[in-house]
Amino acid sequence: YSLSCIHCIGAEGPSCSGTSQQCSSSDEVCLSSYTVTEM
């Protein structure tokens, strides 16, 4: 399954807002807004 995060929090990290991007292992910490897509 793929985790598409709407809002990702990263210390050094790029924040994905408004765009559904795949969360990397460093971006495991996300806000309450996320979507799980099973492929």
KEFI-397464 format. One record per atom (N, C-alpha, C): residue number from 1; residue in one letter; atom name; x, y, z. Coordinates in nm, 4 decimals. Example, Ala and Ser with C-alpha at 12.3 -4.5 7.8 and 13.67 -1.06 7.14 Angstrom:
+-----+------+------+----------+----------+----------+
:  nr : rest : atom :        u :        v :        w :
+-----+------+------+----------+----------+----------+
:   1 :    A :    N :   1.3190 :  -0.5690 :   0.7800 :
:   1 :    A :   CA :   1.2300 :  -0.4500 :   0.7800 :
:   1 :    A :    C :   1.3200 :  -0.3300 :   0.7800 :
:   2 :    S :    N :   1.2850 :  -0.2250 :   0.7080 :
:   2 :    S :   CA :   1.3670 :  -0.1060 :   0.7140 :
:   2 :    S :    C :   1.2900 :   0.0030 :   0.7870 :
+-----+------+------+----------+----------+----------+
// end
This chain:
+-----+------+------+----------+----------+----------+
:  nr : rest : atom :        u :        v :        w :
+-----+------+------+----------+----------+----------+
:   1 :    Y :    N :   0.0837 :  -0.1178 :   0.0000 :
:   1 :    Y :   CA :   0.0000 :   0.0000 :   0.0000 :
:   1 :    Y :    C :   0.0882 :   0.1241 :   0.0000 :
:   2 :    S :    N :   0.0357 :   0.2336 :  -0.0496 :
:   2 :    S :   CA :   0.1124 :   0.3575 :  -0.0562 :
:   2 :    S :    C :   0.0460 :   0.4619 :   0.0309 :
:   3 :    L :    N :   0.1282 :   0.5373 :   0.1022 :
:   3 :    L :   CA :   0.0748 :   0.6406 :   0.1888 :
:   3 :    L :    C :   0.0952 :   0.7752 :   0.1229 :
:   4 :    S :    N :  -0.0139 :   0.8416 :   0.0908 :
:   4 :    S :   CA :  -0.0042 :   0.9733 :   0.0285 :
:   4 :    S :    C :  -0.0385 :   1.0783 :   0.1319 :
:   5 :    C :    N :   0.0612 :   1.1601 :   0.1665 :
:   5 :    C :   CA :   0.0409 :   1.2580 :   0.2718 :
:   5 :    C :    C :   0.0055 :   1.3919 :   0.2125 :
:   6 :    I :    N :  -0.0974 :   1.4530 :   0.2677 :
:   6 :    I :   CA :  -0.1354 :   1.5863 :   0.2233 :
:   6 :    I :    C :  -0.0463 :   1.6890 :   0.2923 :
:   7 :    H :    N :  -0.0282 :   1.6758 :   0.4231 :
:   7 :    H :   CA :   0.0575 :   1.7685 :   0.4975 :
:   7 :    H :    C :   0.1649 :   1.6873 :   0.5683 :
:   8 :    C :    N :   0.2888 :   1.7091 :   0.5298 :
:   8 :    C :   CA :   0.3986 :   1.6360 :   0.5921 :
:   8 :    C :    C :   0.4854 :   1.7325 :   0.6713 :
:   9 :    I :    N :   0.5321 :   1.6865 :   0.7875 :
:   9 :    I :   CA :   0.6199 :   1.7683 :   0.8688 :
:   9 :    I :    C :   0.7599 :   1.7096 :   0.8645 :
:  10 :    G :    N :   0.8585 :   1.7904 :   0.8282 :
:  10 :    G :   CA :   0.9963 :   1.7438 :   0.8271 :
:  10 :    G :    C :   1.0868 :   1.8549 :   0.8753 :
:  11 :    A :    N :   1.1856 :   1.8198 :   0.9552 :
:  11 :    A :   CA :   1.2768 :   1.9202 :   1.0102 :
:  11 :    A :    C :   1.3594 :   1.9829 :   0.8980 :
:  12 :    E :    N :   1.4268 :   1.8973 :   0.8204 :
:  12 :    E :   CA :   1.4984 :   1.9482 :   0.7052 :
:  12 :    E :    C :   1.4100 :   1.9392 :   0.5838 :
:  13 :    G :    N :   1.2939 :   1.8812 :   0.6022 :
:  13 :    G :   CA :   1.2186 :   1.8283 :   0.4924 :
:  13 :    G :    C :   1.1299 :   1.9242 :   0.4197 :
:  14 :    P :    N :   1.1055 :   1.8912 :   0.2962 :
:  14 :    P :   CA :   1.0078 :   1.9623 :   0.2139 :
:  14 :    P :    C :   0.8672 :   1.9284 :   0.2606 :
:  15 :    S :    N :   0.7825 :   2.0281 :   0.2745 :
:  15 :    S :   CA :   0.6468 :   2.0037 :   0.3202 :
:  15 :    S :    C :   0.5551 :   1.9932 :   0.1988 :
:  16 :    C :    N :   0.4862 :   1.8809 :   0.1886 :
:  16 :    C :   CA :   0.3947 :   1.8638 :   0.0775 :
:  16 :    C :    C :   0.2578 :   1.9137 :   0.1190 :
:  17 :    S :    N :   0.2159 :   2.0249 :   0.0636 :
:  17 :    S :   CA :   0.0854 :   2.0808 :   0.0987 :
:  17 :    S :    C :   0.0042 :   2.0987 :  -0.0286 :
:  18 :    G :    N :  -0.1183 :   2.0453 :  -0.0288 :
:  18 :    G :   CA :  -0.2042 :   2.0601 :  -0.1440 :
:  18 :    G :    C :  -0.1780 :   1.9555 :  -0.2498 :
:  19 :    T :    N :  -0.0606 :   1.8959 :  -0.2469 :
:  19 :    T :   CA :  -0.0281 :   1.7945 :  -0.3463 :
:  19 :    T :    C :  -0.0142 :   1.6597 :  -0.2775 :
:  20 :    S :    N :  -0.0637 :   1.5546 :  -0.3414 :
:  20 :    S :   CA :  -0.0510 :   1.4220 :  -0.2828 :
:  20 :    S :    C :   0.0810 :   1.3620 :  -0.3280 :
:  21 :    Q :    N :   0.1758 :   1.3569 :  -0.2365 :
:  21 :    Q :   CA :   0.3047 :   1.2978 :  -0.2688 :
:  21 :    Q :    C :   0.3289 :   1.1818 :  -0.1744 :
:  22 :    Q :    N :   0.4110 :   1.0880 :  -0.2174 :
:  22 :    Q :   CA :   0.4386 :   0.9725 :  -0.1342 :
:  22 :    Q :    C :   0.5298 :   1.0128 :  -0.0190 :
:  23 :    C :    N :   0.4900 :   0.9728 :   0.1002 :
:  23 :    C :   CA :   0.5688 :   1.0052 :   0.2174 :
:  23 :    C :    C :   0.6886 :   0.9125 :   0.2246 :
:  24 :    S :    N :   0.8058 :   0.9708 :   0.2410 :
:  24 :    S :   CA :   0.9251 :   0.8891 :   0.2565 :
:  24 :    S :    C :   0.9382 :   0.8474 :   0.4025 :
:  25 :    S :    N :   1.0347 :   0.7621 :   0.4289 :
:  25 :    S :   CA :   1.0507 :   0.7096 :   0.5638 :
:  25 :    S :    C :   1.0868 :   0.8211 :   0.6605 :
:  26 :    S :    N :   1.1479 :   0.9293 :   0.6092 :
:  26 :    S :   CA :   1.1833 :   1.0418 :   0.6953 :
:  26 :    S :    C :   1.0610 :   1.1277 :   0.7224 :
:  27 :    D :    N :   0.9592 :   1.1164 :   0.6374 :
:  27 :    D :   CA :   0.8383 :   1.1962 :   0.6536 :
:  27 :    D :    C :   0.7269 :   1.1138 :   0.7164 :
:  28 :    E :    N :   0.7644 :   1.0274 :   0.8115 :
:  28 :    E :   CA :   0.6628 :   0.9432 :   0.8720 :
:  28 :    E :    C :   0.5683 :   1.0257 :   0.9571 :
:  29 :    V :    N :   0.6189 :   1.1379 :   1.0085 :
:  29 :    V :   CA :   0.5368 :   1.2217 :   1.0954 :
:  29 :    V :    C :   0.4509 :   1.3125 :   1.0095 :
:  30 :    C :    N :   0.3226 :   1.2848 :   1.0058 :
:  30 :    C :   CA :   0.2315 :   1.3639 :   0.9254 :
:  30 :    C :    C :   0.1192 :   1.4152 :   1.0124 :
:  31 :    L :    N :   0.0486 :   1.5138 :   0.9604 :
:  31 :    L :   CA :  -0.0668 :   1.5644 :   1.0333 :
:  31 :    L :    C :  -0.1832 :   1.4688 :   1.0151 :
:  32 :    S :    N :  -0.2990 :   1.5084 :   1.0650 :
:  32 :    S :   CA :  -0.4151 :   1.4204 :   1.0624 :
:  32 :    S :    C :  -0.4655 :   1.3975 :   0.9212 :
:  33 :    S :    N :  -0.4189 :   1.4791 :   0.8262 :
:  33 :    S :   CA :  -0.4682 :   1.4668 :   0.6896 :
:  33 :    S :    C :  -0.3761 :   1.3758 :   0.6098 :
:  34 :    Y :    N :  -0.4217 :   1.2536 :   0.5847 :
:  34 :    Y :   CA :  -0.3456 :   1.1654 :   0.4979 :
:  34 :    Y :    C :  -0.4405 :   1.0656 :   0.4333 :
:  35 :    T :    N :  -0.3981 :   1.0130 :   0.3198 :
:  35 :    T :   CA :  -0.4823 :   0.9171 :   0.2499 :
:  35 :    T :    C :  -0.4037 :   0.7898 :   0.2245 :
:  36 :    V :    N :  -0.4657 :   0.6764 :   0.2469 :
:  36 :    V :   CA :  -0.3995 :   0.5485 :   0.2251 :
:  36 :    V :    C :  -0.4549 :   0.4864 :   0.0977 :
:  37 :    T :    N :  -0.3666 :   0.4605 :   0.0031 :
:  37 :    T :   CA :  -0.4091 :   0.4027 :  -0.1234 :
:  37 :    T :    C :  -0.3501 :   0.2626 :  -0.1360 :
:  38 :    E :    N :  -0.4361 :   0.1648 :  -0.1528 :
:  38 :    E :   CA :  -0.3884 :   0.0281 :  -0.1694 :
:  38 :    E :    C :  -0.3758 :  -0.0026 :  -0.3167 :
:  39 :    M :    N :  -0.2561 :  -0.0469 :  -0.3567 :
:  39 :    M :   CA :  -0.2359 :  -0.0804 :  -0.4976 :
:  39 :    M :    C :  -0.2049 :  -0.2285 :  -0.5093 :
+-----+------+------+----------+----------+----------+
// end
